[in-house]
């Protein structure tokens, strides 16, 4: 890619101390420096999806947030071991498979692959480790037994529950008093299970099952793991007994992460995570997104209407801890997404700017030169914004200044007797490299993205790309024959269909106005 060819080596950005990153810690309720146990190596665990359906907009937002965190840490020179699990054993998977007449493991495998595809299209880097519940049953069973042996868990008729009253700090992550917990608050439990618990907030570590049901053998009997125990077992297996950062959506603070913390610290007598990070909800038309409200969108549904990278850019428009407002409306029976459409226009502007810089004629580039602040300082401004609790909206403001400055550079270079200084061109390319490295934006081929956006808009207006190309040929032939009246009629005809022609020394292209 051209950025890699002209930009200075990525290592040249690694001039700041990685410890300058400040993050809001859910446990303490304060923003504080992020300090891993090993200053050179961060071990990050993020709760992944339960794969019984396609990834939705909430998943997209969540994993983009932690992708930016991992990218930013690596850009600072820190080694990051990033683990993001897949829950492929769960009652929801079993029930969905039964509805569809599939085997649960096959359904889970299919949706796991779809999830990976969607994450890649969003520009998220793959985790270093992607542990699955199905591959960690021995570790889960061993941890349950460890909690029974320590007196923090008890068995009842094949079920095993964690005794919340045995752990003095229960409730410290969600800032809830144990007395305030309601019966059944432990999450994915059946009503008959709650009657056998010693305390209403006790939660299942192992759930018994009939021999005819999906399950595994264990010292406690045939069954399957509870929801919460899986992440403790998998994270400790791959990252150690104390994580540097544990992340997930705000909806996981209670009960999932609260229960993870309790069972892990009860088992190890060590802090489970040095930092707890949570991103905010997605609100659709000012209501929390949910299937029951009819405002639920999978990532794949949105990708049919909009560039996936525009979804990425859209999620960065508000701070990760704030609710992400998402609007949709129906116009003539077709869904429209105003916020995403605006984000796609900004993405289009980004790629047009990158393309302009890339295609500056070599004859217009002269040695040396003074680099404008918006270009020279962009990598540092990006670092400062992300150091402040991943403030992506501030980072995007710096990007806006960068794009304006690069376009001014290109405008000046293309004027009569104009030029661009090599130092400025190199600095701009380096800035775009920093953008991709830390925010994961601008990672695609510019021409391909712009053509997809153009063609999708043309199709929405009922305009055929082949028809436009033929009319451009007709116009070119008319101009060559000096029939300027006919050539102008073609231009007007295209304009009436929303097609804008762009003439240049290398030919005529088009876009949807």
N, C-alpha and C positions, 0 to 999 in steps of 0.2 A: 504494500500500500504506500501511497505517495508520502503520507506523514512520516512513516518509518524511514523513508529514503532521505528526506530533507531535514528532519528534526534532529537536534542533538540527542545523544544517548539518553535513555530514560533516567539513568543514574544521576544525571546532572541536576535533577529536581530534588534529590535527596539531601538537602542542605539544612533542614530543620530538625529539631529534636522531636521524636515521635511522642514523647511524654506531654507535649503541649495540648493533646486532645482532651477536651472536657466533655463528659457525658452525664446525662441525668440518670441517677440510680434510683430505681423504684423502691428499693429496700430502705434507703436513707431519706428519700424524698428531697434530695439535693443534687445539684450539679457539682461534679468533682473531677479531678484529673483521673484519666483512665491509666491505671498502673498495673500491668500484668506482673505475675510473680517473677517471670523472666523478662526484663525490659526489652529483650530482643525478639521475643516470641509470644504472640497472643494466641490463646486457645479459646476459640469461639464456638459455642453450640447454639443453634437456632432450631426451635421446634418446627418440624416440617408438617406436611399435610397428611390427613387420613384419606387414602386413595380409593374412594368409592364413587367419585365423580370427577368431572373436569375442574381444573383450577379456576377460581373466580377472581373478581377484581380485588377482593380483600387479600387473597394470596399474592396477587401481583404487587400490591402496595407493600405488603410485609416483606417479601423477599427482595424487592428493589432496595428497601431501606438497609437491610443487612448486607446486600451486595455492595452498596456505597460504603458502608463501614469497612468491609473487608478490603475494598479497593483503596480506600484512603489510608488505612494502616499499611498496606503494602507499598503505596506510593511514598510513604514516609521512610521506607527502608526496613520496616519490621517484617519478620517472618510471621505468617498467620496460618494456623491449622484450623480450617473452617469445617465444622461438622454440621450437617443438616439432615435430620432423620426422615424416614418414611414410615408411617404407621400403616402396615399392611396386614395387621391382625386386629380386628375390631368388630363389634356387633353390627355397625352400620355396613361394613363390607359384607359380612355374612348375610345380612338381611337383603341387601341389594342384589347379591349373587343369587339368592333363592328366588327373588322376584323375576330375575332374568333367565333362570335356568342355567346359570354358569357355576363353575367351581370358584370359590372365594379367592384362591390364589391366582387363578387366571384373570379374574376381574381386576384384582389389585395390581397385577403385573401390567395389564393394559392401561390402566389409568396412571400408573407410575411413569410409563413411557410417555404418555401424553403430557403429563406434568413437566417432565424434563424438556420436552420439545417446546412447551409454552415458555418456560423459564429462559431457554436459550434464545427464543425469538424476542424476548424482552431485553436481552443483552446481559443477563445475569451470568456471572462466572459459575462454573460447576463447583460444588463444595469439594474439598479434599477427601472428605469421608461422608458417605451417605448410608448410614447404618439402617437396616431394616429390622423390625421386631422379629420377623420370622427367622432371622439369622442369629438371634441373640437369646433364644429361649434358655440355654444353660446359664448365662449370666443373670437373667431375670430371676430364674428359680433360685440361684445361689443367693441373690440379694434378699429375696423374700425369706429364705431360711435364716439368713443373718439377722434380720429384723425380729423373727420369732425367737431366736436364741438370745437376743439382747433384751427381750421383754417388751419390745415396741410394737409387736404384732401378735395376733392370736388367730387360731383356726376354729371355724364353726362349720361342721357338716361339709367339709371340702372347700369352703370359702376361707380366705385369709384376709383379715382387716388390719389396717394400721390403727393403733390406739392413739388418737390425737392427744389425749390427756397425759400420755407418757412423754411427750415432747414439750418442754416448757415454752419454747418460742413459737408455738403454732399460732399463726395469724400475723406474724411480724412483717411479712412481705405485702400482704393485702391490707394491713393496718386494721384488722378486724379483731374483735374480742371473741374468744371461743364461745362464750355464753350466748353470743348473738347469732351463732350459726344455726340455721334451720335444719330440720330433719331432711335427709336426702340431698344435702348440700355437697356431698362428695362427688357428684358428677354422674358418670355413666353406670348407675345401679338400678336394678329392678326393685319394685316396691316391697316384694317379700324379703329382699336382702336387708333392707333397712331395719326391719323388726328384730333382727338377730344381732345388731350392733350394740356395743356397750355405751357408745355415745353417738348422737345423731350425726356428728361430723366425721366419724370414723369412715375410712374409705377402703375400697377393695384393692388388695395387692394381687390376689389370685381369685378367679371366679370359677366355681365348679360347673361342670357341664355333663349332660347325659352322654353315655358312650356313643350314642348315635349322632351326637353333635360334633362340630369342629372343636378339637381340643388336643392337648398334649398330656403325656403322663408326667407326674411330679410326685414328690414325697407327700403332697397334700391331697392328691387324688387327680383324676382326669379333669382337665379344665383349660383355661387360657388366662393370660395376664390381664390385670386391670389396666386402665388407661395410663395412670400416672407413673407406675413403676418402670415402664419401658424406657423413658428418657433418662432416669437416674442410672439404670443399668448400662445403657448404651453410651452415655456421655462419660461415665467413669471408666468404662472399658477402653475408650479411645483417647480421652483427654485427661484422665486422672481424677482424683477424688475432689479436687477444687478447680473449678473452671475459672478462666479470666473474665468471661462474659457469657451470660445466658440471655438469649433474646427470643422474642415472639410478639404476637399481637396482644393488645390490651385486654382482650377477652380471656387470655390465658393466665392473667395474674391470679385469679381465683376461679376455680379451685386448682387448676392443673399445676401451676408453678408453686403455689403455696404448698401443695402436697408433695411435689418433687423436693422442695427445700426440706420439708420436715422429715421425710423418709431418708433422704440422703445424709443429712446432718445427724440424724439419730443413729444411722449405721456407721458413720465414720468419725463422729465427734469432731468434725472439721467444718469450716464454712463451705457451703456448696458452690457458691460463685462469688467472685470479687466484685462483680457489677451485674445488675439486672436491668435490662433495657426492653422497653415495650413501645410499639407504635400504635397510633390511634386508629379508630374505626373508619370505615367508609360509610358515608351517609348519602343515600340516593334520594334526590328531591327532598332533602332535609329529614329523611327517616333512615334508621339503620337498615342496611341492606339485608334482605331475607327473602327466602322463597315464598313464605306465607303472604308477604306483602306484594308479590308480583313485581319486585324491583331488583331481581337477582340476575347478574350478568356473569357468564363465564368469560375468561380471557379470550377464548376462541370465538365467541360471539362478537366481541368487540373487534377482534382482528379482521373480521369480514368487512368492517366499516372503516377501519382506521389503521394506520401503520402501527405495528406493535411498539416501535420506539417512541411514537407519540404518546402511547399510554405511559411509558416510562417517564417521559418529560412531564406529562400531566401530574403524575403522583408527586413530583418534586416541587410543585407550586406552592405547597403549604408545608409548615414544619412537621416532621414525622410524628411528633407527639400529639398534634392537633387533629381533629376530625378532618377527613378529606371529603369535601362536598362534591358530589357527582350528580349531574342533571341529565335527564333524557326526556324527550318529547316525541310525540307521533305527529307527523305532517303528511297528509295524504296517504295514511296507512303505513308510512315508512318511519322507522326509528331514527331519531337524530340525537346527537350527543354534543351539545354546544361547546362544552369545556374541552372535550377531546378534539373537536374540529379546530378550535383555536390553538390547541397544543400542536396539532399537525401543521398548521400554518407557521408556527414558530420553528418547528423541526425543518420545514421546507426552507425557511429563511437561513437556518444554520447550514444546510447542505448546499444551498445556492452560493452562500458566502465561501464555503470551503472549496467549491468548484471554481469560483472566480479566482481565488488565490492560486489554485492549482494550475489554472490555464492562462495565467499571465504570460504573455510572450517573453521568451528569453531576452529578446532585443530591448524590452522595456525595463529590464532589471539591471541596475548599476551597482558598483561596489559600495560598501560601507553604508553610512547613514545613521540618523537619530531615530530611535524606536519610541513611538508614542507610549505614554504611561499605561493606557488601557490594554495594550498588547504586552509590553514588557512586564507589567506587574500582575498579569492575569494568573499565572501559576501560584504566586504568593497569595493573591486575594482568594483564590479557590481554597488553598490550604487554611487560611484564616477562617473562612466561613465554615468549613467542615470541622475544624478544630473546636468551634463553638457549638457543641452538641449537634453536629451534622446539620448545620443550618443551610439546607439546600436552596431555599428561596433567595438568600443573600448570594449564594454562589451563582444562581441564575441571573441575578442583577449584574454581577460582574461579567457574565457571559454576554448579556445584552450590550454592555459597553464595548466588549471585545469585538462583537460582530459589527457594530457601528463603525468602529475604528478601522477594521479590515476592509469594509466596503468603501470607506473614504480613501484608503490606500489604493484600492483597485480603481476607483473613479479617477484619482489623480494620475495613476499610471497610464490610463487609456485616453487621457486628453491629448490634444495635439502637442507634441514635444514633451509629453509627460513621461514619468518613469517611477519606478519603485526601487528603494534601496535593498540590497541583498540582506542586510542585517534585519530589516523590518520583516521581509518575507520569511526569513528563518525563524525569527521570534514568533511570528504569527503561526507558523507550522508547529513550533514547539508548544504554543498555547493550546492548539487543537489536540496535540498529543497528550497534554495534561488533562484536558477535558475528557478525553476517552479513558485515560488511565484512572481518574478519580471518580468521575460521574457516570462513566459508561455511555456517553453520548458521542455521536459522530463515528461509530464503529463500522458503518456499512459503506458500500460503494455509493458515492454521491449520485452518480447518473442513474443507477438502478432505483434508488429510493425516489428520486424526483420523477422518474418515468412512471413508477407505480402510483404515486400520488396523483399525477396528472391523469393517467388512464382511468383511475377509479373515479375521479371527479367527472371526467368526460362521460363515462358510462352512466353515472347518476343523472346526467343531463340528457341522456339518450343520444350522445354524440359518439360516432364510431371513429376510432383512431385511424383506421384504414381510409375512411372517407376523407378525413382531414388531410392525410398525407397525399391523397390523390388531388385534392383541391390545391394544395401547395404546389404540386407539379404543374397543374393547369395554370396557376398564377405565374410560375417561373417561365413557362413556355410563352405565356402572353407577354410578359415583360421582354423576353428575348426577341419577340416579334414586334416589339415597340407598340403593342396594343395595350396601352396603359389604362384605357377605359375598362377593358375586360379584366385586367389584373386588379383594378380597384374594386370591381364588382365582387370578385372572389373574396377580397379582404373584408368587404362589408358583409357579405353573406356569412363568413366565418365569425365575424364579430357579433352578429345577431344571434349566433348559437353559443356565445360566450367564449369563443376561441380567439386568443390574442396571438398574433404573429410576431416573431422576434427575428429580425433580419440582422445578419452579421457577415463579415467578409468570408466566413467559411460556409455560409448557407442560411437557410431559414428553419427555425424551430418554432414550436408553439406551446402554449400553456392555456389553462382554463382560467379566465379572469374572475 
